């Protein structure tokens, strides 16, 4: 049997929780006819709050589009499907591990990264932030010019996952690369990062200088 009083308190409906406790104290006959209605309303409230939370997190993530794994054609791709589905649980964020999706243009890297983020938000309630890598570097450079260096790092350290899309697709300055490297160092062991890139690991030194 559901603990109605505990659920009301969890929802911070303390007045209702107190009234329910009083009714329970008067005997089961006092609550028999109303229990079904109260439990139905509680379930509706839980569902509504969950949906609003997902909507809020989806908006906050700033995803470029809505993509999911159901819309990805694994049949015509060399992608390791079991591995991608494992990543989509976002279990790797529990230990702040990272993932890199490497491939040429049109191979579905952004689709997969976005789908992984969406799955984490919808199924796990994870906090996610998506950035085009060049856009993030521009933000970091502006932050430094404005004398506010470090604010972005503090903000992203509160996320479960940061997606950096298209590393190496567009060039940025050596100073920008250094700022990005510093940010990633700050996130290390605090926030998971998924990077999509067309660069092999041996080419990364050209980005970070």
N, C-alpha and C positions, 0 to 999 in steps of 0.2 A: 504494500500500500504506500502511496506517495506521501511524503512528509510535507503537507501543504504549508504548514507554518514556516518550515525552513525555506521553502521555495519563495514564499512571500517576502521573507527577510532578505533572501538573495537578490530579489528584485527591488529591495529598499522600500517595500510597502509595509512599513513597521506598524502603522495603525491597523491595517487589515490583519496582519499577523497576530497582533495582540487580541483583536476581536475574535479571530478564529480560535485562539487558545482558550479564551473564555467560553466560547461555545462548546469546545471539546470537553471542557471541565464540567459541563452540564449533562454530559452523557452522549452516547453515540446517536441517540434519537434526535438530538438537537442539530446534528450535521448531516444526517443520512440523506435528506432530500436535496441539500445544497452542495454536497461534495462533488457530484458529477459536474455541476455548473462551474464551480470554482476550479476544478481540475481542467476543464475545457478552456476556461479563460486564461489559466496559467500557461497552457500549451500554446494558445494563440499569442500570448505576450512573448514567450520565449522565441517563437518562430518569427514574429515581427522584429524583435530586437536583433536576431541573427541576420535577417535579411537586410536590415538597415546598417548593420556593422559591415557586412560584405559590400554593400553599395558604397559606404564611406571609404573602405579600404581600396576598392577598385578605383574610385575617383582620386584618392591620394597617391596611388601608384603611378599615375600619369602614363599608362600604357598607350602605345601609339595606335593600337587597334585591339579588338577582342579576338583572340585566337585560342583554340583548344586542341587537344591531342586528337579528338575525333575528326577534326578537319585536316589533319596532316596525312599525306599519302605515304605511309611507310612502305608500301609495296614497290614504289618506284624510287626509293631512297636507300642509301647504304647505311643509314643511321641505325645504331643498335637500339632497337625498340624496347627490349626489357630494361636497358639502362636508362633510357629516357623516362620510361614510366616510373622507374624507381626514383629518379630525380624529381618527378612531379609530385611525389609525396612530401617533398621538402624536408625529409628526415635529416638530410645532410646539414641543414641550418641549425639543428639542435647542437651540433658541435662546431659550428662556424666554419665548415669546410666550403671549398670553392669548386666551380666547374668552368671549363672553357669549351666553347663550341667553335670548332675550326672548320672552315669550308669556303669555297668560292661563292661569288654572287649567285643568288637564285637557288641555293641549296637548302633553304628553309631554316637557317640559323635563328633569325629574328622570330619566325613563327614558333619554333620550339621554345625559345627563351621566354616568349610571351605566354605560351601555353603552360609552361612550368610555373610561371608567376601566377597566372589565373587559377591553376589548380591549388596552389598553396593558399591563396586568399580564400577561395570558395570552400575548400574541404578542410583546411587547417587553421583558418583565421590568421594567417601570417601577415606581417607588415612588410610591404614590398615597395621599392621605388625604382622606376625605370628611367634610364638616361641614354640618350645618344652620347657616345663618349666625347665627341667634339663639343656638344652643348655643355656637358659637365665641365670640361676643361675651361670653356669660356666663363662659366660661373666661378670657377676657382680663381681664374685670373682677375676677374672683377672684384671678387672678395678680397684678394690681396691688395689690389689698387685702392680699395676703399678702407684699408686698415682693419678688416674684419676676418683675417685669415683664421681658419680653424672652426668657424661656425658650421660650415657644411659637414665637416668630419663629425662634429658632435651630433648633428641632426641625423646623419646616416648611420651612426653607431646605434641609434635607437631602432633601426630597421632589422628585420630578420633576414632580408635579402635585398641586395642591390644588383640590378641588371645593367651592365654597360654594353651597349650595342655598337657594333661596327668599329671596334678598335682597329686603327690602321687604314680605315676606308678613306678618311680625309686627313690631311696632315695638320699638325699644330706645332707651335713653337717648342724649342727645347725647354724653355722655362715652363711651358704648359705641361710638358711631359714630366718634368720634375715635380710639379705640383700634384699631378695625377698619381705618380709613384708614392709621394708622401701620403696622399689620402689612402691609397690601398694599404700602406704600411699601418696606418691608424686603424683601419677596419680589420686587419688581420687578427684572427682569433676572437673577434667581437661580432662581426657581421659577415654573413656569407655573400660572395660575389659570383655572379654568372657573367662571363664575358663572351661575346660573339666577335669573331675576327676572321679575316682572310689571311692572316699572317701565321707563318710557322713560328714555333718558339724561338728559333734561331734569329728571327727578324725582330723580336721584341726590343732588342737593345737600340734599334733605330728609332723607336718610339719614345723610350724613356731616357735616351741619351746616355 
